[in-house]
Amino acid sequence: MHTKTLNVKGMTCGHCKMSVEGALNGLDGVSTAEVDLNSGKVKVEYDETKITLESMKEAVEDQGYDVA
Ligand code: 9UX
């Protein structure tokens, strides 16, 4: 299991947090995703044999946020 932190722009309210966490947690290979609204950081714990960082970035972007 790997842990990485994504820097996401534009998350400001609790619904943003839910959308991003929901999108990531729904992906096969992601075990946990946690958004910190104050810092804009998203901590993801994932199985690198099942999912790439790029796929996770895309899932966040599909929700309408920019990933640095
Ligand atoms: Mo809240 Mo987030 O009204 O894009 S859902 S700011």
Backbone and ligand atoms as CSV (ligand in chain L), in Angstrom:
chain,resi,resn,atom,element,x,y,z
A,1,MET,N,N,0.847,-1.206,0.000
A,1,MET,CA,C,0.000,0.000,0.000
A,1,MET,C,C,0.879,1.251,0.000
A,2,HIS,N,N,0.498,2.198,-0.810
A,2,HIS,CA,C,1.209,3.461,-0.917
A,2,HIS,C,C,0.374,4.600,-0.356
A,3,THR,N,N,1.042,5.604,0.160
A,3,THR,CA,C,0.342,6.814,0.581
A,3,THR,C,C,0.943,7.988,-0.164
A,4,LYS,N,N,0.065,8.811,-0.753
A,4,LYS,CA,C,0.518,10.006,-1.458
A,4,LYS,C,C,-0.403,11.149,-1.086
A,5,THR,N,N,0.115,12.359,-1.271
A,5,THR,CA,C,-0.720,13.521,-1.021
A,5,THR,C,C,-0.879,14.318,-2.301
A,6,LEU,N,N,-2.119,14.554,-2.694
A,6,LEU,CA,C,-2.403,15.365,-3.876
A,6,LEU,C,C,-2.721,16.778,-3.427
A,7,ASN,N,N,-2.278,17.752,-4.217
A,7,ASN,CA,C,-2.642,19.137,-3.938
A,7,ASN,C,C,-3.763,19.523,-4.892
A,8,VAL,N,N,-4.911,19.817,-4.320
A,8,VAL,CA,C,-6.099,20.089,-5.129
A,8,VAL,C,C,-6.569,21.522,-4.906
A,9,LYS,N,N,-6.868,22.187,-6.029
A,9,LYS,CA,C,-7.319,23.574,-5.936
A,9,LYS,C,C,-8.831,23.670,-6.056
A,10,GLY,N,N,-9.414,24.545,-5.293
A,10,GLY,CA,C,-10.826,24.858,-5.465
A,10,GLY,C,C,-11.788,24.190,-4.514
A,11,MET,N,N,-11.272,23.399,-3.587
A,11,MET,CA,C,-12.181,22.773,-2.621
A,11,MET,C,C,-12.389,23.729,-1.457
A,12,THR,N,N,-13.612,24.166,-1.278
A,12,THR,CA,C,-13.809,25.131,-0.200
A,12,THR,C,C,-14.861,24.743,0.825
A,13,CYS,N,N,-15.810,23.915,0.463
A,13,CYS,CA,C,-16.830,23.586,1.465
A,13,CYS,C,C,-16.935,22.086,1.708
A,14,GLY,N,N,-17.766,21.732,2.636
A,14,GLY,CA,C,-17.912,20.332,3.009
A,14,GLY,C,C,-18.391,19.444,1.879
A,15,HIS,N,N,-19.140,20.042,0.951
A,15,HIS,CA,C,-19.603,19.239,-0.186
A,15,HIS,C,C,-18.450,18.913,-1.127
A,16,CYS,N,N,-17.533,19.859,-1.258
A,16,CYS,CA,C,-16.334,19.591,-2.061
A,16,CYS,C,C,-15.597,18.398,-1.466
A,17,LYS,N,N,-15.437,18.440,-0.187
A,17,LYS,CA,C,-14.729,17.358,0.518
A,17,LYS,C,C,-15.412,16.014,0.237
A,18,MET,N,N,-16.733,15.998,0.369
A,18,MET,CA,C,-17.475,14.768,0.135
A,18,MET,C,C,-17.346,14.289,-1.309
A,19,SER,N,N,-17.408,15.229,-2.268
A,19,SER,CA,C,-17.319,14.852,-3.685
A,19,SER,C,C,-15.981,14.213,-4.005
A,20,VAL,N,N,-14.921,14.865,-3.532
A,20,VAL,CA,C,-13.581,14.377,-3.847
A,20,VAL,C,C,-13.299,13.052,-3.130
A,21,GLU,N,N,-13.646,12.987,-1.866
A,21,GLU,CA,C,-13.422,11.737,-1.133
A,21,GLU,C,C,-14.261,10.611,-1.730
A,22,GLY,N,N,-15.514,10.937,-2.095
A,22,GLY,CA,C,-16.399,9.928,-2.670
A,22,GLY,C,C,-15.882,9.404,-3.995
A,23,ALA,N,N,-15.395,10.320,-4.827
A,23,ALA,CA,C,-14.890,9.921,-6.145
A,23,ALA,C,C,-13.679,9.008,-5.992
A,24,LEU,N,N,-12.796,9.346,-5.071
A,24,LEU,CA,C,-11.585,8.546,-4.886
A,24,LEU,C,C,-11.879,7.216,-4.203
A,25,ASN,N,N,-12.711,7.251,-3.193
A,25,ASN,CA,C,-13.012,6.009,-2.480
A,25,ASN,C,C,-13.785,5.028,-3.347
A,26,GLY,N,N,-14.439,5.533,-4.403
A,26,GLY,CA,C,-15.175,4.649,-5.300
A,26,GLY,C,C,-14.290,3.929,-6.303
A,27,LEU,N,N,-13.012,4.265,-6.346
A,27,LEU,CA,C,-12.107,3.642,-7.310
A,27,LEU,C,C,-11.518,2.353,-6.764
A,28,ASP,N,N,-11.458,1.354,-7.635
A,28,ASP,CA,C,-10.865,0.085,-7.233
A,28,ASP,C,C,-9.375,0.308,-6.982
A,29,GLY,N,N,-8.905,-0.058,-5.821
A,29,GLY,CA,C,-7.493,0.106,-5.497
A,29,GLY,C,C,-7.237,1.187,-4.462
A,30,VAL,N,N,-8.229,2.066,-4.269
A,30,VAL,CA,C,-8.072,3.120,-3.263
A,30,VAL,C,C,-8.645,2.619,-1.938
A,31,SER,N,N,-7.850,2.672,-0.900
A,31,SER,CA,C,-8.384,2.195,0.375
A,31,SER,C,C,-8.900,3.343,1.233
A,32,THR,N,N,-8.189,4.467,1.235
A,32,THR,CA,C,-8.742,5.625,1.937
A,32,THR,C,C,-8.372,6.911,1.211
A,33,ALA,N,N,-9.242,7.890,1.307
A,33,ALA,CA,C,-8.970,9.219,0.758
A,33,ALA,C,C,-9.486,10.218,1.782
A,34,GLU,N,N,-8.621,11.161,2.138
A,34,GLU,CA,C,-9.013,12.131,3.147
A,34,GLU,C,C,-8.635,13.536,2.710
A,35,VAL,N,N,-9.646,14.387,2.634
A,35,VAL,CA,C,-9.439,15.780,2.213
A,35,VAL,C,C,-9.246,16.670,3.430
A,36,ASP,N,N,-8.227,17.524,3.360
A,36,ASP,CA,C,-8.073,18.574,4.363
A,36,ASP,C,C,-8.407,19.886,3.663
A,37,LEU,N,N,-9.549,20.445,4.001
A,37,LEU,CA,C,-10.012,21.645,3.305
A,37,LEU,C,C,-9.102,22.847,3.504
A,38,ASN,N,N,-8.548,22.993,4.680
A,38,ASN,CA,C,-7.700,24.152,4.962
A,38,ASN,C,C,-6.448,24.192,4.099
A,39,SER,N,N,-5.846,23.044,3.903
A,39,SER,CA,C,-4.605,23.009,3.139
A,39,SER,C,C,-4.827,22.649,1.676
A,40,GLY,N,N,-5.984,22.111,1.335
A,40,GLY,CA,C,-6.245,21.664,-0.022
A,40,GLY,C,C,-5.531,20.360,-0.338
A,41,LYS,N,N,-5.104,19.676,0.701
A,41,LYS,CA,C,-4.386,18.421,0.468
A,41,LYS,C,C,-5.318,17.216,0.604
A,42,VAL,N,N,-5.061,16.247,-0.265
A,42,VAL,CA,C,-5.847,15.018,-0.216
A,42,VAL,C,C,-4.891,13.855,-0.014
A,43,LYS,N,N,-5.046,13.194,1.094
A,43,LYS,CA,C,-4.179,12.055,1.382
A,43,LYS,C,C,-4.856,10.782,0.887
A,44,VAL,N,N,-4.170,10.074,0.018
A,44,VAL,CA,C,-4.744,8.832,-0.507
A,44,VAL,C,C,-3.855,7.650,-0.160
A,45,GLU,N,N,-4.505,6.590,0.211
A,45,GLU,CA,C,-3.817,5.346,0.490
A,45,GLU,C,C,-4.322,4.369,-0.562
A,46,TYR,N,N,-3.385,3.798,-1.338
A,46,TYR,CA,C,-3.836,2.977,-2.460
A,46,TYR,C,C,-2.882,1.834,-2.773
A,47,ASP,N,N,-3.429,0.884,-3.505
A,47,ASP,CA,C,-2.663,-0.267,-3.947
A,47,ASP,C,C,-2.108,0.043,-5.330
A,48,GLU,N,N,-0.797,0.245,-5.399
A,48,GLU,CA,C,-0.175,0.677,-6.662
A,48,GLU,C,C,-0.208,-0.400,-7.746
A,49,THR,N,N,-0.585,-1.627,-7.395
A,49,THR,CA,C,-0.721,-2.661,-8.431
A,49,THR,C,C,-2.097,-2.586,-9.085
A,50,LYS,N,N,-3.010,-1.805,-8.472
A,50,LYS,CA,C,-4.374,-1.736,-9.001
A,50,LYS,C,C,-4.722,-0.399,-9.632
A,51,ILE,N,N,-4.043,0.652,-9.196
A,51,ILE,CA,C,-4.425,1.978,-9.697
A,51,ILE,C,C,-3.210,2.898,-9.760
A,52,THR,N,N,-3.235,3.807,-10.750
A,52,THR,CA,C,-2.134,4.757,-10.890
A,52,THR,C,C,-2.532,6.105,-10.288
A,53,LEU,N,N,-1.516,6.878,-9.970
A,53,LEU,CA,C,-1.730,8.216,-9.455
A,53,LEU,C,C,-2.497,9.044,-10.493
A,54,GLU,N,N,-2.166,8.810,-11.755
A,54,GLU,CA,C,-2.810,9.538,-12.852
A,54,GLU,C,C,-4.328,9.304,-12.875
A,55,SER,N,N,-4.744,8.064,-12.661
A,55,SER,CA,C,-6.188,7.768,-12.636
A,55,SER,C,C,-6.874,8.490,-11.495
A,56,MET,N,N,-6.191,8.607,-10.376
A,56,MET,CA,C,-6.775,9.293,-9.228
A,56,MET,C,C,-6.886,10.792,-9.502
A,57,LYS,N,N,-5.858,11.343,-10.148
A,57,LYS,CA,C,-5.912,12.758,-10.517
A,57,LYS,C,C,-7.089,13.021,-11.434
A,58,GLU,N,N,-7.275,12.126,-12.405
A,58,GLU,CA,C,-8.374,12.290,-13.346
A,58,GLU,C,C,-9.726,12.244,-12.642
A,59,ALA,N,N,-9.844,11.358,-11.672
A,59,ALA,CA,C,-11.114,11.245,-10.949
A,59,ALA,C,C,-11.428,12.541,-10.207
A,60,VAL,N,N,-10.390,13.171,-9.663
A,60,VAL,CA,C,-10.595,14.439,-8.953
A,60,VAL,C,C,-10.936,15.545,-9.950
A,61,GLU,N,N,-10.243,15.545,-11.088
A,61,GLU,CA,C,-10.500,16.558,-12.117
A,61,GLU,C,C,-11.905,16.415,-12.687
A,62,ASP,N,N,-12.376,15.173,-12.797
A,62,ASP,CA,C,-13.738,14.931,-13.282
A,62,ASP,C,C,-14.782,15.545,-12.360
A,63,GLN,N,N,-14.421,15.766,-11.104
A,63,GLN,CA,C,-15.344,16.397,-10.177
A,63,GLN,C,C,-15.295,17.928,-10.295
A,64,GLY,N,N,-14.357,18.405,-11.106
A,64,GLY,CA,C,-14.290,19.849,-11.355
A,64,GLY,C,C,-13.205,20.589,-10.615
A,65,TYR,N,N,-12.203,19.865,-10.112
A,65,TYR,CA,C,-11.121,20.523,-9.375
A,65,TYR,C,C,-9.794,20.334,-10.094
A,66,ASP,N,N,-8.909,21.258,-9.888
A,66,ASP,CA,C,-7.590,21.164,-10.502
A,66,ASP,C,C,-6.614,20.477,-9.549
A,67,VAL,N,N,-5.828,19.578,-10.100
A,67,VAL,CA,C,-4.819,18.901,-9.295
A,67,VAL,C,C,-3.452,19.418,-9.722
A,68,ALA,N,N,-2.675,19.869,-8.752
A,68,ALA,CA,C,-1.356,20.433,-9.065
A,68,ALA,C,C,-0.381,19.324,-9.433
L,1,9UX,MO1,MO,-19.442,24.029,-1.915
L,1,9UX,MO2,MO,-17.357,23.059,-3.481
L,1,9UX,O1,O,-20.981,25.158,-2.189
L,1,9UX,O2,O,-16.987,23.242,-5.328
L,1,9UX,S1,S,-19.384,22.199,-3.304
L,1,9UX,S2,S,-17.681,25.166,-2.675
